[in-house]
Amino acid sequence: MADQPMHPESRDTPAIAASNPGLECLYRSHLAWLKRALRYRLGGGAIEIDDVIQDTYIRVARYTDADTHHRPKALLLRIALNLARDQFRQKARMPANDVDRTEDISVEGDQEYLLALKQTILSLPPDLRSVFLLSRYTAMTNAQIAKHLGVSVKTVEYRMRKALLHCSEQLER
């Protein structure tokens, strides 16, 4: 199921792009930027960035070339962030112990993932690792972590974002 697009209309993306040369140009010129912007803003969190990007371009296909030409990056980012927020909300409504899930989760796959996660966390620079571990494995807030480490809350947020991005990149390999 993970190989299938989120929405049935997503399967038509190549056909939509081929029929709209302006959209294809927009896609080619802004895809890498949009992916980086979403990873930076969302920290490689619990959403599928590729699905959000695909749905973003499907939504942009509804616009005229004049609408997308004015401020294309702002339009793409706003649509993508709205879709990401919708995906977060949808996942939040899903029960944690959903027994009707169609995904097959194997014990061996879980062990491999946990080993990769452990190695990834250990590969973090010490300042990022300490913030990550305090945030994820204790009940401390960012303010408490900042006070504990003697840094500002903004520094904690920055280090957490960097740690999440590092973990996301390493685990995607």
NUDO-868538 format. One record per residue (C-alpha): residue number from 1; residue in one letter; z, x negated, y negated. Coordinates in steps of 0.05 Angstrom, whole numbers, plus 32768, in hexadecimal, padded with zeros to 4 digits. Example, Ala and Ser with C-alpha at 12.3 -4.5 7.8 and 13.67 -1.06 7.14 Angstrom:
NUDO-868538
1,A,809C,7F0A,805A
2,S,808F,7EEF,8015
//
This chain:
NUDO-868538
1,M,8000,8000,8000
2,A,800C,7FC5,7FD1
3,D,7FC2,7FB5,7FD3
4,Q,7FAF,7FFA,7FBA
5,P,7FAC,8009,7F6F
6,M,7FE3,8033,7F52
7,H,7FB6,806C,7F3C
8,P,7F78,8088,7F5F
9,E,7F50,8082,7F1E
10,S,7F5D,8037,7F1E
11,R,7F29,802E,7F55
12,D,7EF3,803E,7F22
13,T,7F04,8005,7EF3
14,P,7EC6,7FDA,7F03
15,A,7E99,8017,7EF9
16,I,7EBB,8028,7EB7
17,A,7EB4,7FE0,7E9E
18,A,7E6B,7FDC,7EB4
19,S,7E5A,801C,7E8F
20,N,7E7C,8005,7E4F
21,P,7E67,7FBF,7E38
22,G,7E99,7FC1,7DFE
23,L,7ED2,7FCC,7E30
24,E,7EB9,7F93,7E5C
25,C,7EB7,7F64,7E20
26,L,7EFE,7F7B,7E0C
27,Y,7F15,7F6F,7E54
28,R,7EF7,7F2A,7E59
29,S,7F10,7F13,7E15
30,H,7F58,7F2E,7E18
31,L,7F6C,7F30,7E62
32,A,7F8F,7EED,7E65
33,W,7FB2,7EF9,7E22
34,L,7FCA,7F3E,7E38
35,K,7FE5,7F23,7E79
36,R,800C,7EEB,7E55
37,A,8026,7F1C,7E21
38,L,8040,7F4C,7E55
39,R,8060,7F14,7E7E
40,Y,8082,7EFB,7E3E
41,R,8099,7F3F,7E27
42,L,80AD,7F5B,7E6A
43,G,80C6,7F1A,7E89
44,G,809E,7F25,7ECA
45,G,80D1,7F5B,7EDB
46,A,80CD,7F93,7F0D
47,I,8088,7FAD,7EF9
48,E,8044,7F9D,7F14
49,I,8022,7F7D,7ED8
50,D,7FDD,7F7E,7EF8
51,D,7FE3,7FC9,7F03
52,V,7FF9,7FD4,7EBB
53,I,7FBE,7FAB,7EA2
54,Q,7F8D,7FD1,7ECD
55,D,7FA8,8014,7EB5
56,T,7FA6,7FFA,7E6D
57,Y,7F5C,7FED,7E71
58,I,7F50,8031,7E91
59,R,7F73,8051,7E56
60,V,7F4D,8026,7E24
61,A,7F0C,803E,7E43
62,R,7F1A,8082,7E24
63,Y,7F17,8064,7DDE
64,T,7ED7,8059,7DB6
65,D,7EC0,8012,7DA7
66,A,7ED2,801C,7D5E
67,D,7F1A,802D,7D71
68,T,7F22,7FF0,7D9E
69,H,7EFF,7FC1,7D6E
70,H,7F30,7FCA,7D34
71,R,7F6F,7FA9,7D53
72,P,7F61,7F9F,7D9D
73,K,7F9E,7F75,7DAE
74,A,7FCE,7FA7,7D8D
75,L,7FAD,7FE1,7DB1
76,L,7FAE,7FBE,7DF5
77,L,7FF6,7FA7,7DEE
78,R,800F,7FEB,7DD7
79,I,7FED,800F,7E10
80,A,8005,7FDB,7E43
81,L,804D,7FDD,7E2A
82,N,804D,8029,7E2D
83,L,8033,8027,7E74
84,A,8066,7FF3,7E87
85,R,809E,801E,7E6B
86,D,8083,8059,7E93
87,Q,8083,802D,7ED2
88,F,80CB,8018,7EC4
89,R,80E0,8060,7EBD
90,Q,80BC,8074,7EFC
91,K,80DE,803D,7F24
92,A,8122,804F,7F06
93,R,811A,8096,7F20
94,M,810C,807E,7F67
95,P,8149,807E,7F94
96,A,815F,8038,7FA9
97,N,8162,804C,7FF3
98,D,8121,8073,7FF7
99,V,8116,807C,8041
100,D,80D1,809A,8038
101,R,80B4,8059,801D
102,T,8072,8046,803C
103,E,807C,7FFC,8034
104,D,808C,7FD4,8073
105,I,80C3,7FA3,8065
106,S,80CF,7F6F,809A
107,V,810E,7F48,80A3
108,E,80E6,7F08,80A8
109,G,80C2,7F16,8066
110,D,8105,7F24,8045
111,Q,8121,7EE2,805D
112,E,80E4,7EBC,8044
113,Y,80E9,7EDF,8001
114,L,8134,7ED0,7FFB
115,L,8128,7E87,800C
116,A,80F0,7E83,7FD8
117,L,811E,7EA5,7FA5
118,K,8157,7E74,7FB3
119,Q,8128,7E38,7FAC
120,T,810C,7E55,7F6C
121,I,8151,7E60,7F4E
122,L,8165,7E19,7F61
123,S,8126,7DFE,7F40
124,L,8139,7E1C,7EFD
125,P,8151,7DEB,7EC7
126,P,819D,7DEC,7EC4
127,D,81A3,7E12,7E83
128,L,8173,7E49,7E9B
129,R,8194,7E4B,7EE0
130,S,81DA,7E55,7EC4
131,V,81C4,7E8F,7E98
132,F,819C,7EAE,7ED1
133,L,81D4,7EAA,7F03
134,L,8209,7EC4,7ED3
135,S,81DC,7EFE,7EBF
136,R,81C5,7F12,7F04
137,Y,8200,7F02,7F30
138,T,823C,7F12,7F04
139,A,824D,7F4F,7EDB
140,M,8248,7F28,7E9A
141,T,8221,7F42,7E5E
142,N,81F4,7F16,7E34
143,A,822B,7F12,7DFF
144,Q,825E,7EFC,7E33
145,I,822E,7EC8,7E4F
146,A,8221,7EAE,7E09
147,K,826B,7EA7,7DFB
148,H,8277,7E87,7E3F
149,L,8240,7E53,7E35
150,G,824C,7E49,7DEA
151,V,8206,7E5F,7DD5
152,S,81EA,7E9A,7DAE
153,V,81D6,7EDC,7DCE
154,K,818E,7ECE,7DB9
155,T,8191,7E8D,7DE0
156,V,81AA,7EB1,7E1D
157,E,8171,7EE4,7E17
158,Y,813E,7EAD,7E0E
159,R,8157,7E86,7E4A
160,M,8159,7EC4,7E74
161,R,8111,7ED5,7E61
162,K,80FB,7E8E,7E72
163,A,8121,7E90,7EB4
164,L,8102,7ED3,7EC8
165,L,80BD,7EBA,7EB6
166,H,80C7,7E7B,7EDF
167,C,80E0,7EA2,7F1B
168,S,80A7,7ED3,7F15
169,E,8073,7E9C,7F13
170,Q,8092,7E77,7F4D
171,L,8099,7EB4,7F7A
172,E,8051,7ECB,7F6D
173,R,8036,7E8C,7F8E
//
